[in-house]
Amino acid sequence: MQRVKKCDKCEKDFIQKWVNREKHWSQLNQVSYWTDDKKWSNYQLFCRSCLKDWFEYEREIFDNLVNNESKRRIFYSYRGHGAFDKPDHLNK
């Protein structure tokens, strides 16, 4: 199952997937998941491309907000395995 959401940064529609085993929508796109509920400029959802850009072009902000070492390792792993390079924008 999946749903269409809008990225708060680039404002493009992207697909968010349902994680059946955990019974909730994927937290990959949720800024609050990575930051342990810390706020950043009213951003709530990022597409994969904006998650990658957040790390690469706004590294100081990323480092200040993502303090949980476990979540940093998960983010680095996803980035290293190309999870943020996979297309999630809606093709119209």
trRosetta pair geometry for C-beta under 8 A, 3 or more apart (Angstrom, degrees):
i j d omega theta_ij theta_ji phi_ij phi_ji
1 17 7.4 123 85 -162 53 60
1 18 3.9 11 74 17 99 141
1 20 7.6 113 20 -70 102 94
2 15 5.0 11 172 -175 132 105
2 16 6.5 159 -159 79 78 41
2 17 5.0 -37 -101 -104 93 57
2 18 6.4 -131 -75 -4 41 83
3 15 7.4 149 75 -152 30 61
3 16 5.5 -21 63 60 82 93
3 18 7.7 79 -9 -49 92 92
3 25 7.2 -51 31 -115 118 126
4 13 5.2 0 -174 -172 108 113
4 14 7.4 153 -151 77 62 26
4 15 6.2 -40 -97 -97 59 59
4 16 7.7 149 -113 16 11 81
4 90 5.8 24 -127 -70 115 141
5 13 7.2 151 79 -151 30 63
5 14 6.1 -29 67 65 79 77
5 15 7.8 121 22 -126 79 13
5 16 4.9 31 2 -14 125 122
5 29 7.1 131 73 126 145 155
5 45 5.5 -82 146 155 135 161
6 11 6.1 0 177 -154 107 51
6 12 7.2 174 -149 89 67 21
6 13 5.7 -43 -95 -93 67 58
6 14 7.6 123 -119 17 21 75
6 45 7.3 104 81 82 47 128
7 10 4.9 14 96 49 135 82
7 11 6.1 -97 75 -44 80 13
7 12 5.3 12 26 51 118 68
7 13 7.8 -149 -2 -82 81 10
7 14 5.7 60 -46 -2 100 121
7 45 6.2 -124 -121 114 43 87
7 46 5.7 43 -146 -147 97 37
7 47 4.0 -54 -79 -18 133 95
7 50 5.5 142 -170 0 133 145
8 11 7.5 18 -153 -75 15 60
8 31 7.8 -59 43 -20 137 131
8 42 7.1 -151 -176 119 137 76
8 43 4.6 160 98 -135 137 67
8 44 5.6 116 -40 37 149 67
8 45 5.4 123 -15 56 100 65
8 46 6.7 -63 40 -74 88 58
9 43 6.2 21 -60 -122 88 123
9 46 5.7 23 3 -117 122 88
9 47 7.7 -120 50 22 102 83
9 50 4.2 142 60 -146 140 145
9 53 7.7 -178 136 73 154 129
9 54 7.8 -130 -72 -65 164 101
10 47 6.4 -54 41 25 121 123
10 49 7.0 0 -8 86 154 116
10 50 5.5 -149 -11 -67 106 120
12 47 6.1 -19 73 -29 103 153
12 89 5.4 -22 142 -128 131 112
12 90 7.7 -171 161 29 88 84
13 89 6.8 96 83 -158 61 68
13 90 4.2 -24 106 18 111 128
14 29 7.3 175 97 -118 133 145
14 47 3.9 159 -50 -110 156 104
14 48 7.3 171 -158 1 147 78
14 88 4.4 43 -167 123 108 97
14 89 5.3 -55 -99 -96 79 45
14 90 6.5 -150 -101 -23 23 80
15 88 5.2 -133 47 -170 80 80
15 89 7.9 152 -1 -135 82 2
15 90 6.3 122 -45 -75 87 79
16 25 5.4 27 143 -173 120 117
16 26 5.8 -156 -173 47 80 100
16 29 5.6 -95 -108 25 106 148
16 45 7.5 -62 -72 -152 136 131
16 88 7.9 59 -71 -180 44 128
17 25 7.3 144 88 -157 35 67
17 26 4.8 48 65 -21 79 129
18 24 7.7 -159 -151 121 68 18
18 25 5.9 -55 -103 -103 56 57
18 26 7.3 -118 -86 -26 9 80
19 22 4.4 8 114 41 117 107
19 23 7.5 -53 92 5 76 18
19 24 6.1 -5 53 67 100 59
19 25 7.1 98 9 -173 85 12
19 26 5.4 115 -37 -80 105 66
20 23 7.0 25 -169 -75 34 50
24 27 7.5 31 111 -48 117 92
26 29 6.4 72 102 7 98 93
27 30 4.9 -59 -159 31 65 120
27 33 3.9 130 169 -96 111 156
28 33 7.5 -55 -66 72 11 154
28 48 7.6 -3 141 -91 120 85
28 51 7.5 -44 161 -74 82 166
28 78 7.3 162 -136 -137 109 159
28 83 7.5 -117 -147 153 138 128
29 45 5.1 23 143 -156 106 83
29 46 5.7 -160 -161 63 70 56
29 47 6.8 -1 -129 -100 114 25
29 48 7.5 -69 -92 -60 90 60
29 51 7.2 -111 -118 -52 53 127
29 88 8.0 -153 -81 135 124 161
30 33 4.2 88 84 -9 104 106
30 34 7.5 169 96 -4 64 80
30 44 6.8 -30 -142 169 71 67
30 45 6.2 -33 -97 -99 52 67
31 34 6.1 -64 -160 40 39 104
31 35 5.9 7 156 3 75 119
31 40 6.1 -121 171 42 140 113
31 43 4.9 94 -38 115 163 97
31 44 5.8 -130 28 -145 109 19
31 45 7.0 -118 -10 -66 89 19
31 46 6.1 91 -63 -14 90 105
32 35 6.0 -69 -131 54 31 95
32 36 7.7 -66 178 107 61 6
32 37 4.9 30 -163 -101 100 47
32 38 7.6 169 -127 43 62 41
32 44 6.8 -6 -19 -142 104 69
33 71 7.5 176 142 -137 73 131
34 65 7.3 54 115 122 96 105
34 66 5.1 -40 160 -101 95 110
34 71 5.7 155 -142 165 55 130
34 75 6.3 66 -130 -75 116 128
35 38 4.0 -104 155 49 116 93
35 39 7.8 -174 112 -27 150 13
35 40 6.5 -177 -69 -19 165 115
35 65 4.3 -39 -118 166 111 103
35 66 5.9 -82 -92 -78 58 60
36 67 7.1 -60 18 49 130 93
36 68 5.6 121 -45 -32 123 125
36 71 7.4 -158 -46 -3 90 157
38 65 5.3 -159 87 -149 135 87
39 42 7.3 12 -172 -71 106 36
40 43 5.2 -28 89 41 89 109
40 61 6.8 101 -145 174 132 117
40 65 5.7 -15 -65 -101 130 154
43 46 6.7 25 177 -58 120 95
46 50 4.0 -132 -164 92 102 114
46 51 4.8 135 112 -59 130 76
46 54 6.6 -35 -136 -29 166 135
47 50 5.1 89 52 12 73 102
47 51 7.2 -130 97 -8 38 88
47 88 5.6 -176 -161 80 91 113
47 89 6.3 31 -157 -73 149 79
48 51 5.5 -51 -150 32 35 115
48 52 6.5 35 153 -18 66 103
48 83 7.1 -134 -142 136 123 67
48 84 4.6 177 178 -147 91 57
48 85 7.4 -103 142 -6 127 12
48 86 6.2 -52 149 65 175 73
48 87 7.8 -169 52 -138 134 15
48 88 4.8 115 -2 10 114 125
49 52 5.8 -55 -155 35 32 112
49 53 6.4 29 149 -16 65 108
49 84 7.1 136 -84 172 27 87
49 88 7.9 -153 -13 41 83 95
49 89 7.5 1 -5 -42 127 110
50 53 5.3 -50 -141 40 38 113
50 54 6.2 52 153 -32 65 98
51 54 5.6 -45 -150 24 30 118
51 55 7.0 24 153 -12 60 103
51 84 5.3 -131 86 -123 107 120
52 55 6.1 -61 -160 37 32 107
52 56 6.1 12 155 -5 69 117
52 79 6.7 137 -115 -122 82 97
52 84 3.9 145 -63 146 105 137
52 85 7.2 82 -78 -64 153 59
53 56 5.8 -66 -134 49 32 101
53 57 5.1 -17 -176 22 75 117
53 58 7.3 48 137 6 72 97
54 57 7.4 -51 -99 52 10 79
54 58 5.3 -49 -154 54 49 112
54 61 7.4 -92 -168 87 83 111
54 62 5.6 123 145 -79 87 112
55 58 7.7 1 -26 59 8 70
55 59 6.5 39 179 -98 43 73
55 62 5.3 96 -107 -111 51 167
55 75 7.0 170 -87 159 135 122
55 79 6.4 -75 76 -95 169 148
56 59 7.0 -23 -167 -59 10 96
58 61 4.4 -23 159 37 103 119
58 62 6.0 119 103 -26 78 92
59 62 5.3 -54 -144 38 34 116
59 63 6.0 34 158 -20 69 106
60 63 5.8 -53 -145 37 29 110
60 64 6.4 26 155 -17 62 108
61 64 5.8 -58 -148 38 30 110
61 65 6.2 12 160 -7 66 115
62 65 6.3 -73 -145 45 24 99
62 66 5.6 -14 176 13 68 116
63 66 6.9 -59 -114 52 20 86
64 67 7.9 -19 170 -61 28 92
66 71 6.0 -129 -163 105 99 114
66 72 5.6 129 139 -81 113 84
66 75 6.6 -9 -170 -7 157 158
68 71 4.1 57 87 16 112 111
68 72 6.7 178 90 -15 56 83
69 72 5.5 -51 -147 34 34 116
69 73 6.5 35 155 -20 65 103
70 73 5.9 -54 -153 34 30 110
70 74 6.6 31 150 -18 64 105
71 74 5.4 -48 -146 36 38 114
71 75 6.2 41 153 -22 67 103
72 75 5.7 -53 -147 36 31 112
72 76 6.2 30 154 -17 65 107
73 76 5.7 -53 -144 38 31 111
73 77 6.2 34 154 -22 64 107
74 77 5.6 -56 -149 36 29 114
74 78 6.4 29 154 -18 65 105
75 78 5.9 -55 -149 36 30 110
75 79 6.2 28 153 -17 64 109
76 79 5.6 -57 -146 40 30 112
76 80 6.0 29 156 -19 66 111
77 80 5.7 -56 -142 39 27 110
77 81 6.2 12 162 -6 64 112
78 81 6.2 -67 -143 46 25 100
78 83 3.8 -63 -170 44 85 138
78 84 6.3 86 135 -32 99 89
79 82 7.9 47 176 -62 27 20
79 83 7.0 -65 -63 44 26 90
79 84 5.6 -2 -108 9 65 125
82 85 4.4 -53 -164 37 80 121
82 86 6.7 96 139 -39 85 82
83 86 6.2 -38 -162 7 37 114
